[in-house]
Amino acid sequence: MRRTGRSRALLASGTLLGALMGVASAAVPAHAADGVCTGAASVQNGSTGRHFVYPINVANNTIYCYLQFGHTGPGVRALQKNMNSCYGKKLELDGIFGSDTRNALRDVQGRIGAVVDGVYGRETLAKMKWARYSNETGAKYDCAGA
């Protein structure tokens, strides 16, 4: 089969498009499979009379979700509040994952031995200490592992 200039251009375009699509799909981070933390929920801590407040993925009602720069909402606010309560940060509880929240998270990740990427996900969840609150008064009790 004889290739003309046009068929070579189409072949090159198709090859380039395929390569770009492959790069785009390879660039999707693993934590994205968990979905974005779009809410926050109180989770009972056994029979201790205390509870944790975690960011959650409302769509599937799980604590396995992620947050990163640009996200907004109650999940971000829960993460900000926890970093203030357990790690001495002074973030505004605005529910906006901006540069201050990302920088605070990177610092916390470094302190807890997690990958320092500024993205909240399963590893950070598991390694962070979380504020425990009294069921009776709502007051912070202490910070403990998840």
N, C-alpha and C positions, 0 to 999 in steps of 0.2 A: 504494500500500500504506500502510495506516494504522499509524503507530508508536505502540505503547503505552509506558507507563513502563518495563515490563519489557524490551521489545525495545530501547529506548534504552539501558538499563543494560547489557544484554548487548553491544550495539554498542560502547559506551564501554569496557567491560571488555576486549573483544577488541582494540580499538585500543590501549589502554594496554599490554596484554600484548605485542602485536606491537612496540610502540615499545621496551618494556623488553628484549625479545629482541634487537632490532636493536642496542641499546646494549651489551648483554652480548657480542654477537659482535664488535662494533667495538672493544670494550675488550681483546680478546685481543692481547697484544703479538706483533709479528712474530717475535721470537726463539723463541717457544713452538713454532713449527713444527719447530725443531731437536730438541726433546725435552730432558729434564733430564739433566745430567751425573751419572750414577749410579755411575760408577767412575773409575778412573785407570789409565793405561797408559804404559809406557815406549816412546818412539818414537826409533828410531835416527837419529842425525844424520849421514847419509851414511856415508863411510868414515873418519870422524874418530876413532873409538874412544870416542865420547861419545853420550849420549842425553838426551832431555828427558823429563820426566814431566808429562803433561797430564791434566786432567779429560776424561773421555770419556762418551759415551752408549753404554752397554753393549748396548742393544737393537739398534743398527745399527752398532756398532763404529766410531764417528767422533768426531773432536775437536770437531765442530760441534754444540754443545749449550749449555745455559744453566744458570745457578745464580742463585738470589735468596734473599732473607730467608726463613728457615723450612726451607730444604733441608738435608739431612743426608747424610753418607756419605763414601766415599773421594774423590769428585770435589771436595767442599768442602775436604777435608783437603789434597789436591794444590794447590788454589788458595791455601789458607792458607800452606802450606809455601813456595810460590813467592813470595808477597808478603813473607814473612819473609826468604827467601834473596836476593831481587833488589831489594827496595824497603825493607829495614830495618825492617819491621814486627815486632812482638813478639806475634803472635797465638798463643793456645794451639792446638795442632794437635788439636782435638777433633772435627773433621768436622761442626761445627754452624754454619750460616750465620746467626749472630745479629747483634746491632747492632755488635759490635766488628769482625766481618768485613765487614759492609756499609760501615761508616765507613772502614775501611782500603781497601776497594776503591774507594770514592768518591775518596779521596785519590790513589790510584794512577791512576785514570781521569783526574783533573785533571792529573796530572803527565805523562801520555802523550798527552794531546790527544784522548781518547775522550769520548763523551757521559757526563757524570757523573750516572748514574742508580742506582748501587749494584747493578746487575745485570750478571753476567758473561755475555757472549755473543760472537758472532763478531768484532765490532769490538774489544772488549777483548782477546780472544785474539790478534788480528793485531797489535795495537799494543804489547802487553806484551813485556817481556824475560822469558825463561824460563831457569831454572837448567839448565845442562848438567852432566851427571855423567859421570865416567870409567866406562867399561864394565868396566875391570879392577879398580878399587878401590872404586867407588861414591862416591868423594869428589866434592864439587862442584868443577867446573872453572872456570866463569864464568857470566855471564848474557848471553844473546844473543837476537836476534829470532826469532820462531817460524818 
